[in-house]
Amino acid sequence: MKLTISEVLLQGIEKLKEAKIENADWDAWCLLEYVTGINRTIYFSDRERICKEEQIEQYQKLIERRMKHVPLQYLTGEQVFMGLPFLVNSHVLIPRQDTEVLVEEVRKNLKPGKKVLDMCTGSGCILLSLVHFCTPFLAVGADFSLEALKVAKKNEEMLYKGGFLKKGTKAVEWICTDMFEQIEEKFDCIVSNPPYIATTIIETLTEEVKEYEPFSALDGKEDGLFFYRILAKEAGNYLNSGGMLYLEIGSDQGEKVSALLKENGFLKVQVKKDLAGLDRICFGIWKGKEKKKGCIEHV
């Protein structure tokens, strides 16, 4: 079977459109780029090039999987977050642009040499982005899923090899733990994007999410607030006085999560919106017993 790269691409687009896949054109192109290694310049300058049979076969198999709503990122195994490449698979949530708002807010106030804990780290994209931009003295990523931590560790190794993490940066410590059970250090900053979707809502999500992304990373239990209650109640035990707790939240959870933080002793609690104008992060300062010199403050 002899097909040009343009013919292969058009067939992929048509199949994805028949399967009612959103952004069919983009997904078909990304899979072609992934399989063949061509870029847009090469494609438009040489679109009549004959595609190798093994590449056509691989491409068609990927298109068939995408037609079944397997997420594009799980097919290519990669997602860009904060301008950095991250490996992803079915054991971790796919990093989303909304979460970049969380990283940017932490980045404003986290100075080099501080201690950071990322609870429910998943792929490690939040913590490793902070290591890239802020170079903390101690960086700990915690998750109950050993498989997720394997992905996070691979991402750390890949970013080092790619030169995205500075030479001499201290290695990240990855801890398998059910929330704070195995955490012993105190930190200047705790950041978390915990599961926050109410169980009954998960069934209403797109097939890509509800069928393929890890249920445990989505499920915030009955009202979506299960993990926020734990974080609000226990985070202070692991924060230095004046340390910060930053949380990603659902768009309808701002008031409730703010109340939880205030009830548990956090001060200057704020909610900030994402680029779509929806509530996306909630953060506060741990009052502690006394303010220690050098702790980060929110301005």
C-alpha positions in Angstrom: 0.0 0.0 0.0 1.6 3.2 -1.2 0.2 6.4 0.3 1.6 9.9 0.6 1.9 11.5 4.0 -0.9 13.9 3.0 -3.1 11.0 2.1 -2.3 9.3 5.4 -3.1 12.4 7.3 -6.4 13.0 5.5 -7.5 9.4 6.2 -6.7 9.9 9.9 -8.7 13.1 10.1 -11.7 11.6 8.4 -11.7 8.6 10.8 -11.5 10.8 13.9 -14.3 13.0 12.6 -16.5 10.0 12.0 -15.8 9.0 15.6 -16.8 12.5 16.7 -13.4 13.2 18.2 -13.0 16.9 19.1 -10.0 18.5 17.5 -9.8 15.7 15.0 -7.5 17.7 12.7 -5.0 18.5 15.5 -5.0 15.0 17.0 -4.5 13.3 13.5 -1.6 15.7 12.9 0.0 15.1 16.3 -0.1 11.3 15.8 1.4 11.6 12.3 4.2 13.8 13.7 4.7 11.3 16.5 5.0 8.3 14.1 7.0 9.9 11.3 9.0 12.5 13.1 8.1 15.2 10.4 7.3 18.7 11.3 5.0 21.2 9.6 7.8 22.7 7.4 8.7 19.2 6.0 5.1 18.3 5.6 4.1 21.3 3.5 7.3 21.2 1.5 7.1 17.5 0.7 3.5 16.4 1.3 3.6 14.0 -1.7 6.4 11.9 0.0 5.5 8.3 0.2 4.9 7.2 3.7 6.7 4.0 4.9 4.4 1.0 5.2 5.4 0.3 8.8 4.6 3.9 9.7 1.2 3.7 8.0 0.4 0.6 10.0 1.5 2.2 13.3 -0.4 5.4 12.5 -3.6 3.5 11.7 -3.4 1.6 15.0 -3.0 4.8 16.9 -5.9 6.4 15.1 -8.1 3.4 15.9 -7.2 3.8 19.6 -7.9 7.5 19.5 -11.3 6.7 17.9 -12.1 4.8 21.1 -11.3 8.0 23.0 -8.0 6.9 24.4 -6.4 10.3 25.2 -3.9 11.7 22.8 -1.3 12.1 25.5 -1.5 8.5 26.5 -0.9 7.5 22.9 2.2 9.7 22.5 3.2 9.2 26.1 4.0 12.9 26.6 2.5 16.2 27.6 4.1 19.7 27.8 3.5 21.5 31.1 5.0 24.9 32.0 7.1 24.6 28.8 8.6 21.3 30.0 8.1 17.8 28.6 6.5 15.2 30.9 6.0 11.5 30.4 2.5 10.3 31.1 0.7 7.0 31.2 -2.6 5.6 32.5 -1.2 5.7 36.1 -1.2 9.5 36.2 -3.5 12.4 35.4 -2.6 14.2 32.2 -1.1 17.6 33.2 -3.5 20.5 32.3 -2.9 24.1 31.6 -5.2 25.1 34.4 -2.7 23.7 36.9 0.0 26.1 35.6 -1.9 28.8 37.4 -1.0 26.9 40.7 2.6 26.7 39.8 2.9 30.3 38.8 1.3 31.4 42.1 3.8 29.3 44.2 6.6 30.5 42.0 5.9 34.2 42.9 6.8 33.5 46.5 9.0 30.5 46.8 12.6 31.5 47.0 15.6 29.3 46.3 16.7 27.2 49.3 13.3 26.6 50.7 11.6 23.2 51.4 8.7 22.1 49.3 6.3 19.2 49.6 4.0 18.2 46.7 1.2 16.0 48.1 -0.6 13.8 45.5 2.3 14.4 43.1 1.2 12.1 40.3 3.5 12.7 37.3 5.5 15.1 39.4 4.8 17.9 37.0 4.0 20.5 39.7 7.0 19.7 41.9 9.5 19.3 39.0 8.4 22.6 37.5 9.1 24.3 40.8 12.5 22.6 41.0 13.2 24.0 37.5 12.1 27.5 38.2 12.9 27.9 41.9 15.6 25.3 42.9 14.3 24.5 46.4 16.8 23.1 49.0 14.5 20.1 49.6 11.8 18.9 47.3 9.6 16.0 48.3 6.9 14.4 46.1 4.4 12.2 47.8 1.7 9.9 46.4 0.0 6.7 47.5 0.5 5.2 44.1 3.8 3.5 43.6 3.1 3.4 39.8 2.6 7.1 39.7 5.9 7.7 41.6 7.7 5.6 39.0 6.4 8.0 36.3 7.5 11.0 38.4 11.0 9.5 38.9 11.3 9.0 35.2 10.3 12.6 34.6 13.0 13.8 37.0 15.6 11.7 35.2 14.4 12.9 31.8 14.5 16.6 32.8 18.0 16.2 34.1 19.2 14.6 30.9 17.4 17.2 28.9 19.1 20.0 30.8 15.9 21.4 32.3 17.1 20.9 35.8 20.2 22.7 36.9 23.4 20.7 37.5 24.0 20.3 41.1 20.3 20.5 42.0 19.5 18.2 44.8 17.6 15.0 43.8 13.9 15.0 44.6 12.8 12.6 47.3 9.8 10.5 46.2 7.7 9.0 49.1 4.9 6.5 48.7 2.5 7.4 51.5 -1.2 7.7 52.2 -1.3 11.5 52.6 0.9 12.5 55.5 1.5 9.1 57.1 5.2 8.8 56.0 6.0 12.5 56.0 8.5 13.5 58.7 10.0 16.9 57.6 8.6 20.3 58.0 8.3 22.5 54.9 8.1 26.2 53.9 5.5 25.3 51.2 3.1 22.5 50.7 1.4 22.3 47.3 -1.3 19.9 46.2 -3.7 19.1 43.3 -5.7 16.4 45.1 -8.6 14.4 43.7 -11.5 16.8 44.0 -14.3 15.6 41.8 -17.4 14.3 43.6 -17.8 10.6 42.9 -21.2 11.0 41.2 -19.9 13.7 38.9 -17.1 11.5 37.4 -19.7 9.6 35.3 -20.7 12.8 33.6 -17.1 13.6 32.4 -15.8 13.0 28.9 -14.9 9.4 27.9 -11.3 10.4 27.7 -11.3 11.3 31.4 -13.8 8.8 33.0 -12.7 5.8 31.0 -8.9 6.3 30.9 -7.5 8.6 33.5 -6.9 7.0 36.9 -10.2 7.0 39.0 -8.3 7.4 42.3 -6.7 10.6 41.0 -10.1 12.0 40.2 -12.3 10.9 43.1 -12.8 13.4 45.8 -15.4 11.1 47.4 -19.0 12.1 48.2 -18.7 15.9 48.0 -15.3 16.3 46.4 -13.8 17.8 49.6 -12.5 14.6 51.3 -8.8 15.4 50.7 -9.1 19.1 51.4 -10.4 18.2 54.9 -7.2 16.2 55.5 -4.9 18.8 54.0 -6.5 21.6 56.0 -6.4 19.7 59.2 -3.0 18.1 58.9 -0.8 20.4 56.7 0.0 22.7 59.6 1.8 19.9 61.4 4.2 19.8 58.5 4.7 23.6 57.8 7.1 25.9 59.4 5.5 29.0 60.9 4.7 31.4 58.1 4.8 28.6 55.5 2.2 28.4 52.8 -0.4 25.8 51.7 -1.4 26.1 48.0 -4.2 24.0 46.6 -5.8 23.5 43.2 -9.6 23.5 43.5 -12.7 22.9 41.5 -14.4 25.9 40.1 -17.3 25.6 42.6 -15.1 24.9 45.7 -13.6 28.3 46.5 -15.8 29.2 49.4 -15.8 25.8 51.0 -12.1 25.2 50.8 -11.4 28.7 52.0 -13.6 28.0 55.0 -11.7 24.8 55.7 -8.4 26.5 55.7 -9.6 29.3 58.0 -11.2 26.9 60.4 -7.9 25.1 60.8 -5.7 28.1 61.5 -4.6 29.4 58.1 -4.4 33.2 57.7 -4.8 35.5 54.7 -6.7 32.8 52.8 -7.3 33.8 49.2 -8.8 32.2 46.1 -7.5 33.1 42.6 -9.0 32.4 39.2 -7.6 30.7 36.1 -7.4 32.2 32.6 -11.0 31.3 32.0 -12.1 33.4 35.0 -13.0 30.3 37.2 -11.8 29.8 40.8 -8.7 27.6 40.5 -6.5 27.9 43.5 -6.8 28.5 47.2 -3.9 29.3 49.5 -3.2 30.5 53.0 -0.4 31.1 55.5 0.1 28.8 58.4 0.2 30.9 61.6 2.3 28.5 63.6 3.5 29.4 67.0 5.8 32.1 65.9 7.1 33.6 62.7 10.5 32.2 61.8 13.0 34.4 59.9 13.3 33.4 56.2 9.9 31.8 55.7 8.1 32.8 52.6 5.3 35.3 52.8 2.6 36.0 50.3 2.5 39.6 48.9 
